[in-house]
Amino acid sequence: MNKILVPVDFSGTSLNALSYAIQLFDGSPVEITILHVYGARSNAALLMKSIDSVLLKDARNQMDELMQKIQKEHPDVFLKPRLTNNYAISAIASSGNSGNYDFIVMGTKGASGLKEVFIGSVAGGVISKTTAPVIVVPEGYSFHPLDEIVFAISNNNFSSETVDPLRKIAAMHKSKIKVLHISDKKTTDIQLALNTIKDLNPSVTYAFGTGNTNRDLNDYLTKDHSGLLCLVRSKKGFFDRILNESVTLKQTFNSPIPLLMLHN
């Protein structure tokens, strides 16, 4: 059984991600935990406790309404509500790191520049701090069949186990895998990476980039008809993170299609 964690704040963006998760895993045994993080943070303990009690009551009411609505629309889906008093990123990331969930599915809003610090920052923060595969659903994106999945790879190698979540989704939807390699250099070697996923029998597309990987990637995706983008986020040293972190995390905010982020 696939165990999925879907964080919701009851906004349209998060509820759309919940709908996407239900449709993505439709037809397979699935348990979806709907997580809502509530709570006020203050140095005044008594005031915080008073506010938290109000927030908890409101959260329970909203969760009950959501559970009733989803169960009426999808009676065969096994849903588990969960409320926790914590910081959102910490609660979601620690849940992913617990090993209790196969995927985290969450929504995000598009942003650029300094707005990325504020809008969609929860999704970016979770990806930075969890080891669980994360599927990020753009605001307003409607699910459609995953006939094709784009797997964008760099020269960095990854283990076969890293790609198992992609294998699982591809098998569920009988998806074709299209490897995309964008580089601003004429000679690159991705053969080791291709050998790791040869069981997926992928097609391969090479594209000469402009130096702006995110823009090049999104230019490709807007002309393509794939339903999911997969990226692998590798652990890096401090200076590598400063220089290269933007490629994976910026895609969290700007991908025109859902993004499956794997951790190597």
N, C-alpha and C positions, 0 to 999 in steps of 0.2 A: 504493500500500500504506500502510495506517495503521501508524505506529510508536508503540508504547505503552510507557511506562516504569512498572513496578509495583515500588515499594520494598517489601521484606518483611523482617521481623525474626523470621519463622517463628512468630509468634503467631497465634492463631486469627483475630484481627481483620485482620491483613495478608493471611493466606491466603484469607480470605473476599473481600477486595478483589481478589485475583488471580482467584478464581473468577468474580467479577462482571465483570471485564475480559474474560475469555475469552468469557463469554456475551454481553456487550454488543456485541462486535465479531465474533461468530460469523456466518459467511456472507459475510464480506468479507475481502479480502486483508489479513492482519495479521501484524506481527512484534512480539512481546512480549518486552521485556528485563526480566528479573527482577533487581532490584538489591538486594544486601545490603551494608549498611555495617557494618563491624566495626572494632575497634581500641580500645586503651586510651590514655588521655591522662595523661601524668605528666611531671614535671620530671626524673625519673631515666631517662635515655635507655636505659641498659642494661636496666633492669627493664622498661621499656615494650616494648623489642624482644623480650624473652623472652616477655612476656605476649601480644604481638601474634602471635607464631608459633603459640602455642597456640590463640588465637582464630581465626586463619586456617585452621588444620587443622580445627577444629570447624565453621567456616563452610562449608568445602569439602564436608565430609561431609553436612551438613544440606542444602546446595544440591543435591548429587548425588541424595540421597534424594527431594527435592522434584521435581527434573527428571524422574526416573524415574516418579514417581507421576503427574505431570501429563501426560507424554507417553503413558503407558499409557491414561489416561482421555480424552485429547484428542490423538490421533495426528496430526491434520491441522493443529494449531496450531504455528507456528514460534516456538520459544522460544530466547532467548539468556540464559545466566546471566552475571552480572557481580558481582564482589566488589571492594570498595574500602575502603581504610583512611582514614577521614576522620570528620568530624562529620556526622551524618545530614542536618541541614537544609542545610548547605553543599553536600554531595555531591548531594543530590536537586535542589536549586534550580539549581546550576550545570549539571547535566545538562539540566534543562528550558530553561535560557537558551542552551544550545548550538545550539538549532534542530534537533536530531537527532530530536526526538520530537513527535508531534502532540498527545498527551495524556499526563498523569501520572494514574494511578489509584492511590489509597491509602485505607487504612481509618482510622477514628478512633473513639474511644470518647466517649460522652456525658459532659458535665461542666457544672458551673455554678459561678459565683462564683470563689473562689480556686483551685479545682481545675482550672479551665481553663488555669492557668499550667503545670500539670504533665501533665495527661492530654490527649492529642490535640495537644500543643503542637508536635509535628513537622509535622503537617498544616497548622496555622495558620502556622508559621514558613515553610514552603515556599510557601504562597500569598502571603505577604508579600514574598518575595524572588525569585519566578520570574515570567517572562512567559508561560510555557506554560499552556494550559488545564489545570485540575486537576479531577478528578472525585473527590469524597470520599464514601466508602461507610460508612454507619453500621454499628457493630458488630452482627453477627448479621442484617444485611439480606439477604434472598434476592432474586435477580434475578427480575423478571417483565416481560412485554412493555411497551415504552414507547409505548402507544397515545396517551398525552397527556403533554406536558411543560409545566410551569408556568415562565414567564419573568417573574420579578418585577422591575419596573423602577421607577426613581425619576424625578425631574425632570432628572437629569443625562443629557446626550446621549452617544452613543457612535457610533463609525464602523461602517460596514457590514462592514468586514473583521473587526472585533471579534467579530461574531456568526457568522462562518463555521464555527467548530467546532460551534455549535448547529445550523446548517444541515446539516452533515455527519451528525450523529447523527439528526436528524429525518428526513433522506432515507433513511438506512439502515433505520430502523424505521417509516417512513411515519407519523410521529407528528404529531398535531395540537398546535399551539402555543396555549397559553392565557396571554395577558398579564395579569398581576395588578399593580394599582397600589394601594398602601395609603398613605393620607395622613391626617394629623390636621387638614388644612385643607380647606375646602369647594371651593376653586378651585385647580386645578393644571393645568398644560399639559404633556402628554406627547406631543403630536402629532408633534413632530420625531422622537422615538424610534420612534413607530409608523410613520412614513414610512420610516425606515431598514429596518424589517423587514416591509414590506408584501408582499414576495415570499413570505413565510411564511403569508400569509393568516390571521393570528391572530384568535382571539376575544379580547374585552377585558372584564375584570372590575374594577370600581372598588370599593374597600372603605374605609370611614371607620375609621381606626385609633384606638387608645387612647393613642398616644404611645410604646408599647413595640413597635417594629416587629418584633423577633424573635418575641415572643409572638403578635402578631397574625398573622404569617406562618405560624407553626406551627399556630395554631388553624385557619387555612384549610386547611393541608396535611393535617391529621388528618381533616378532613371530605371531602377530595378523594380522587380515585383515580389521580392522576398518578404516574408512575414516576420522574420526575426534576425537580429544581428547578434553574433556571439563574439566576445572578446575575452582574452586571458590576461589577467592582471598578475604580474610577477612581482615578487618581493625585490626591492632595490635598496641600494645604499642611499645615504642621505642626499648626496649630490645628484644621483640618478633620479631620485624622487623630485627634486627641485626642477630638473630639466624635462622629465618625461611623464610625470604624473598626469599632466593635463590631457594627454591623449585618451586615457581611459575614463577619467573622471569628468572631463568636459563632455564626453559623449553621453554621459548620464543625463546631462541637461539638454543636449541638442539633437539627439538621434531622432529621425523622423519615424522610426519604427521601434517596437519593443527591443530591449537590449538584455541579453543574457550575459552576465559577468561571472566568469570563472576565476578561481584563485589558484595559482600555481605554487 
